[in-house]
Amino acid sequence: MRSSPATTWDRLARLYDLQLWLERPALDRAAALADVASGERLLDVATGTGALLRRLADRPVRPAEAVGVDASPAMLARARPLPGGWDLAEADARALPFADATFDAVTAAYLLHTLDLPARGAVLTECRRVLRPDGRLVTVTVSQPRSRVGARLAGPIISLARRSSGTLAGLRPLDPRSEIEAAGFTVERAVAVRGAAYPSLCVLARVAP
């Protein structure tokens, strides 16, 4: 679920994968941070066309069971085949259709910064609910460029993105650590991903005792 209607993402679905090369370095880092063992269950929230699931499937050790959920049926329809035991489902991230303590790990890549504050809180609360005790959450959000030149060049775009409720909201920088902790997690690690990718922040958190 993103702040803009699912129909907006339905219209963009056929073009979405064209920009995945920009996300790939951060997705790879997120997959490494999740570090899902073969006997664990994983949920990928706002999976889109399944890009993060594909990165997880390419790792030497991958979960036996994984589910990707997204509010856009058109995005899900463009996902490539997944390993046996993995599945996709249409769902609103604010009301996940799973029982409490179902998953060992939850990932949410390039989602939180597209949502307003109440929606982010609802999503993080749901992520915590479906995680088992000591379960892990990995998020990926767009981050602010650190270099002076990068910040100057990105400034006008970021200004527009902050006022947008559509797809441009996908470029709003967000450091979600304080909100993640407020939702009942302990942040263990935060990694900035630079280079050819979108400037991104990967966060690993664990359900607080």
C-alpha positions as a LaTeX table, in Angstrom:
\begin{tabular}{lrrr}
\hline
Residue & $x$ (\AA) & $y$ (\AA) & $z$ (\AA) \\
\hline
Met1 & 0.00 & 0.00 & 0.00 \\
Arg2 & 1.36 & 3.41 & $-0.96$ \\
Ser3 & 0.01 & 6.89 & $-0.30$ \\
Ser4 & $-1.21$ & 7.19 & $-3.88$ \\
Pro5 & $-4.07$ & 4.90 & $-4.97$ \\
Ala6 & $-3.26$ & 1.37 & $-6.07$ \\
Thr7 & $-4.69$ & 2.29 & $-9.48$ \\
Thr8 & $-1.80$ & 4.74 & $-9.93$ \\
Trp9 & 0.71 & 1.93 & $-9.45$ \\
Asp10 & $-1.40$ & $-0.30$ & $-11.69$ \\
Arg11 & $-0.85$ & 2.22 & $-14.51$ \\
Leu12 & 2.90 & 2.30 & $-13.86$ \\
Ala13 & 3.35 & $-1.44$ & $-13.50$ \\
Arg14 & 4.52 & $-2.14$ & $-17.04$ \\
Leu15 & 7.28 & 0.49 & $-16.73$ \\
Tyr16 & 8.29 & $-0.04$ & $-13.10$ \\
Asp17 & 11.04 & $-2.58$ & $-13.69$ \\
Leu18 & 12.89 & $-0.18$ & $-16.02$ \\
Gln19 & 14.23 & 1.70 & $-12.98$ \\
Leu20 & 15.08 & $-1.34$ & $-10.85$ \\
Trp21 & 18.79 & $-1.00$ & $-11.64$ \\
Leu22 & 18.70 & 2.11 & $-9.46$ \\
Glu23 & 17.25 & 0.13 & $-6.55$ \\
Arg24 & 19.34 & $-3.02$ & $-6.90$ \\
Pro25 & 22.33 & $-2.07$ & $-4.70$ \\
Ala26 & 20.02 & $-1.20$ & $-1.80$ \\
Leu27 & 17.89 & $-4.30$ & $-2.38$ \\
Asp28 & 21.00 & $-6.46$ & $-2.24$ \\
Arg29 & 22.03 & $-4.80$ & 1.02 \\
Ala30 & 18.53 & $-5.32$ & 2.42 \\
Ala31 & 18.61 & $-9.00$ & 1.49 \\
Ala32 & 21.96 & $-9.37$ & 3.26 \\
Leu33 & 20.68 & $-7.59$ & 6.37 \\
Ala34 & 17.59 & $-9.80$ & 6.50 \\
Asp35 & 19.90 & $-12.84$ & 6.48 \\
Val36 & 16.97 & $-15.26$ & 6.32 \\
Ala37 & 17.80 & $-18.88$ & 7.16 \\
Ser38 & 16.42 & $-21.81$ & 5.19 \\
Gly39 & 13.97 & $-22.78$ & 7.91 \\
Glu40 & 12.49 & $-19.31$ & 8.36 \\
Arg41 & 9.41 & $-17.57$ & 6.93 \\
Leu42 & 9.65 & $-14.13$ & 5.31 \\
Leu43 & 7.08 & $-11.49$ & 4.38 \\
Asp44 & 7.92 & $-8.81$ & 1.81 \\
Val45 & 5.54 & $-5.86$ & 2.23 \\
Ala46 & 4.82 & $-3.71$ & $-0.85$ \\
Thr47 & 6.67 & $-6.24$ & $-2.97$ \\
Gly48 & 5.68 & $-4.56$ & $-6.25$ \\
Thr49 & 6.93 & $-6.77$ & $-9.08$ \\
Gly50 & 8.88 & $-8.92$ & $-6.61$ \\
Ala51 & 12.32 & $-7.33$ & $-7.03$ \\
Leu52 & 13.47 & $-7.91$ & $-3.46$ \\
Leu53 & 12.10 & $-11.46$ & $-3.47$ \\
Arg54 & 14.21 & $-12.15$ & $-6.57$ \\
Arg55 & 17.33 & $-10.85$ & $-4.81$ \\
Leu56 & 16.56 & $-13.11$ & $-1.84$ \\
Ala57 & 16.00 & $-16.08$ & $-4.15$ \\
Asp58 & 19.47 & $-15.57$ & $-5.66$ \\
Arg59 & 21.24 & $-15.79$ & $-2.29$ \\
Pro60 & 23.11 & $-19.01$ & $-1.36$ \\
Val61 & 20.71 & $-19.54$ & 1.57 \\
Arg62 & 17.09 & $-18.57$ & 1.12 \\
Pro63 & 13.91 & $-19.05$ & 3.17 \\
Ala64 & 11.79 & $-22.11$ & 2.59 \\
Glu65 & 8.67 & $-19.96$ & 2.64 \\
Ala66 & 8.20 & $-16.35$ & 1.55 \\
Val67 & 5.18 & $-14.20$ & 0.77 \\
Gly68 & 5.13 & $-10.91$ & $-1.12$ \\
Val69 & 2.12 & $-8.61$ & $-0.69$ \\
Asp70 & 1.14 & $-5.47$ & $-2.58$ \\
Ala71 & $-2.00$ & $-3.38$ & $-3.00$ \\
Ser72 & $-1.56$ & $-3.22$ & $-6.79$ \\
Pro73 & $-2.75$ & $-6.32$ & $-8.67$ \\
Ala74 & $-1.07$ & $-5.09$ & $-11.85$ \\
Met75 & 2.32 & $-4.92$ & $-10.11$ \\
Leu76 & 1.86 & $-8.44$ & $-8.76$ \\
Ala77 & 0.83 & $-9.69$ & $-12.20$ \\
Arg78 & 4.22 & $-8.62$ & $-13.60$ \\
Ala79 & 6.22 & $-10.51$ & $-10.99$ \\
Arg80 & 8.39 & $-13.28$ & $-12.38$ \\
Pro81 & 8.03 & $-16.90$ & $-11.24$ \\
Leu82 & 9.23 & $-17.50$ & $-7.67$ \\
Pro83 & 10.73 & $-20.56$ & $-5.97$ \\
Gly84 & 8.42 & $-23.32$ & $-4.79$ \\
Gly85 & 6.85 & $-22.52$ & $-1.44$ \\
Trp86 & 6.88 & $-18.76$ & $-2.19$ \\
Asp87 & 3.69 & $-16.87$ & $-2.95$ \\
Leu88 & 2.20 & $-13.46$ & $-3.80$ \\
Ala89 & $-0.98$ & $-11.90$ & $-2.44$ \\
Glu90 & $-2.90$ & $-8.66$ & $-2.86$ \\
Ala91 & $-3.12$ & $-6.89$ & 0.50 \\
Asp92 & $-3.12$ & $-3.50$ & 2.21 \\
Ala93 & 0.04 & $-3.14$ & 4.31 \\
Arg94 & $-2.00$ & $-1.39$ & 7.02 \\
Ala95 & $-4.11$ & $-4.53$ & 7.56 \\
Leu96 & $-2.01$ & $-7.58$ & 6.74 \\
Pro97 & $-4.06$ & $-10.79$ & 6.29 \\
Phe98 & $-1.85$ & $-12.92$ & 8.54 \\
Ala99 & $-2.08$ & $-14.13$ & 12.11 \\
Asp100 & 0.07 & $-12.72$ & 14.89 \\
Ala101 & 3.67 & $-13.99$ & 15.10 \\
Thr102 & 3.61 & $-15.68$ & 11.67 \\
Phe103 & 6.98 & $-14.58$ & 10.23 \\
Asp104 & 10.63 & $-14.59$ & 11.28 \\
Ala105 & 11.50 & $-11.62$ & 9.05 \\
Val106 & 9.60 & $-8.80$ & 7.35 \\
Thr107 & 11.04 & $-6.57$ & 4.62 \\
Ala108 & 9.59 & $-3.27$ & 3.37 \\
Ala109 & 11.64 & $-1.73$ & 0.57 \\
Tyr110 & 10.89 & 1.72 & $-0.85$ \\
Leu111 & 7.53 & 1.95 & 0.92 \\
Leu112 & 7.64 & 3.97 & 4.13 \\
His113 & 8.78 & 7.26 & 2.61 \\
Thr114 & 5.80 & 7.22 & 0.21 \\
Leu115 & 3.32 & 7.21 & 3.12 \\
Asp116 & 2.10 & 9.90 & 5.47 \\
Leu117 & 2.89 & 9.62 & 9.18 \\
Pro118 & $-0.32$ & 7.85 & 10.29 \\
Ala119 & $-0.01$ & 5.29 & 7.49 \\
Arg120 & 3.64 & 4.62 & 8.34 \\
Gly121 & 2.66 & 4.01 & 11.94 \\
Ala122 & $-0.08$ & 1.60 & 10.90 \\
Val123 & 2.26 & $-0.32$ & 8.60 \\
Leu124 & 5.00 & $-0.61$ & 11.22 \\
Thr125 & 2.46 & $-1.75$ & 13.82 \\
Glu126 & 1.28 & $-4.47$ & 11.44 \\
Cys127 & 4.85 & $-5.54$ & 10.69 \\
Arg128 & 5.50 & $-5.95$ & 14.41 \\
Arg129 & 2.25 & $-7.84$ & 14.92 \\
Val130 & 3.00 & $-10.51$ & 12.32 \\
Leu131 & 6.60 & $-10.98$ & 13.49 \\
Arg132 & 7.53 & $-13.68$ & 15.95 \\
Pro133 & 9.31 & $-12.74$ & 19.20 \\
Asp134 & 12.84 & $-11.61$ & 18.31 \\
Gly135 & 11.76 & $-11.30$ & 14.66 \\
Arg136 & 13.57 & $-8.92$ & 12.28 \\
Leu137 & 12.40 & $-5.98$ & 10.22 \\
Val138 & 14.41 & $-4.58$ & 7.30 \\
Thr139 & 13.35 & $-1.34$ & 5.64 \\
Val140 & 14.71 & 0.60 & 2.67 \\
Thr141 & 13.92 & 4.29 & 2.25 \\
Val142 & 15.23 & 7.05 & 0.03 \\
Ser143 & 17.76 & 9.21 & 1.89 \\
Gln144 & 18.99 & 12.78 & 1.56 \\
Pro145 & 22.10 & 13.21 & $-0.64$ \\
Arg146 & 25.11 & 13.90 & 1.59 \\
Ser147 & 27.33 & 15.79 & $-0.80$ \\
Arg148 & 26.83 & 19.53 & $-1.20$ \\
Val149 & 26.50 & 19.24 & $-4.97$ \\
Gly150 & 24.09 & 16.32 & $-4.72$ \\
Ala151 & 21.93 & 18.11 & $-2.18$ \\
Arg152 & 21.83 & 21.24 & $-4.34$ \\
Leu153 & 20.87 & 19.32 & $-7.47$ \\
Ala154 & 18.29 & 17.19 & $-5.70$ \\
Gly155 & 16.80 & 20.05 & $-3.68$ \\
Pro156 & 14.07 & 21.16 & $-6.13$ \\
Ile157 & 12.99 & 17.56 & $-6.81$ \\
Ile158 & 12.88 & 16.73 & $-3.11$ \\
Ser159 & 10.85 & 19.87 & $-2.46$ \\
Leu160 & 8.27 & 18.77 & $-5.02$ \\
Ala161 & 8.31 & 15.20 & $-3.71$ \\
Arg162 & 7.58 & 16.33 & $-0.16$ \\
Arg163 & 4.39 & 18.03 & $-1.40$ \\
Ser164 & 3.34 & 15.13 & $-3.62$ \\
Ser165 & 0.85 & 12.41 & $-2.80$ \\
Gly166 & 1.44 & 10.62 & $-6.11$ \\
Thr167 & 4.34 & 8.62 & $-7.51$ \\
Leu168 & 6.75 & 11.54 & $-7.02$ \\
Ala169 & 6.41 & 10.83 & $-3.29$ \\
Gly170 & 8.73 & 7.91 & $-3.97$ \\
Leu171 & 11.62 & 10.41 & $-3.93$ \\
Arg172 & 10.90 & 11.85 & $-0.45$ \\
Pro173 & 13.87 & 11.25 & 1.87 \\
Leu174 & 13.04 & 9.57 & 5.18 \\
Asp175 & 15.08 & 8.27 & 8.09 \\
Pro176 & 12.52 & 5.95 & 9.73 \\
Arg177 & 14.57 & 4.88 & 12.75 \\
Ser178 & 12.70 & 6.86 & 15.39 \\
Glu179 & 9.34 & 5.70 & 14.03 \\
Ile180 & 10.53 & 2.10 & 13.88 \\
Glu181 & 11.56 & 2.24 & 17.53 \\
Ala182 & 8.27 & 3.90 & 18.49 \\
Ala183 & 6.48 & 0.92 & 16.92 \\
Gly184 & 8.17 & $-1.51$ & 19.30 \\
Phe185 & 11.46 & $-2.37$ & 17.61 \\
Thr186 & 15.10 & $-1.98$ & 18.54 \\
Val187 & 17.21 & $-0.65$ & 15.68 \\
Glu188 & 20.36 & $-2.73$ & 15.32 \\
Arg189 & 21.97 & $-1.33$ & 12.20 \\
Ala190 & 21.54 & 1.40 & 9.60 \\
Val191 & 23.48 & 1.35 & 6.32 \\
Ala192 & 23.64 & 4.19 & 3.79 \\
Val193 & 23.79 & 2.94 & 0.19 \\
Arg194 & 25.32 & 5.36 & $-2.31$ \\
Gly195 & 26.91 & 5.02 & $-5.73$ \\
Ala196 & 24.82 & 4.56 & $-8.86$ \\
Ala197 & 21.67 & 3.82 & $-6.87$ \\
Tyr198 & 19.07 & 6.10 & $-5.41$ \\
Pro199 & 20.66 & 7.42 & $-2.19$ \\
Ser200 & 19.05 & 4.96 & 0.22 \\
Leu201 & 19.02 & 3.96 & 3.87 \\
Cys202 & 18.70 & 0.30 & 4.88 \\
Val203 & 17.64 & $-0.30$ & 8.47 \\
Leu204 & 17.72 & $-3.59$ & 10.39 \\
Ala205 & 15.57 & $-3.72$ & 13.52 \\
Arg206 & 14.41 & $-6.46$ & 15.89 \\
Val207 & 11.21 & $-6.84$ & 17.87 \\
Ala208 & 11.90 & $-5.27$ & 21.26 \\
Pro209 & 11.59 & $-7.55$ & 24.30 \\
\hline
\end{tabular}
